[in-house]
Amino acid sequence: MPRFVAVYTMKPEDVAAFRARPKSEQEAIDKAGLKAWEAWSKRNAAAIVATDVMVGKTRRVTKSGITDAHNQIAGFLIVEAADITAAAALFQDHPHITIFPGDGIDVMPVVTGPPEDEPP
């Protein structure tokens, strides 16, 4: 079955606005969001190939060296689905965009597959 990478995105200004809320409000959103995320993961367990990977601050490596960088990537997940439409549909009610301050989830096909099983 085809695999797809779902990249969670979050604008820096949305993170800043979330962090500017009172601590009790942040904690309530975190609690509700994590509960909903767990429920989402259970509902979609059959499609999930690799568990969520959330990421922190970025360092960019170029020919010129290593520098601090900013992007909107908050994490990613790999799922299996019949096609990209089915893969994207898995994320319509995802807590990243319904509870947390995430602005989107980019879904794209994995263009390389797992190695073929070799006969014994």
C-alpha angles and dihedrals in degrees: 000000000000118000127220134194116222112201117199112217130197128178115233091232090055091052090049091050090049092050090049091062118097112280092243090056092049091050092049091051091046092050094049092042095051091048091050091045090054091049091048090051092051092049091051100035093119091060098043113101099172129020122251116285114201118195137207136203118346134236116191121212117204137157086270095056141264123319140163111267140184128220137153097248112123098167146307146234134196120225138174121228140153092256142341093276091056091045092051091047089061089068102047093103098031115144091230087075102022100048111006122061093259114139099203152339116233112208119197136164122259104237097200123058134212115277114275115256110257118227114251 
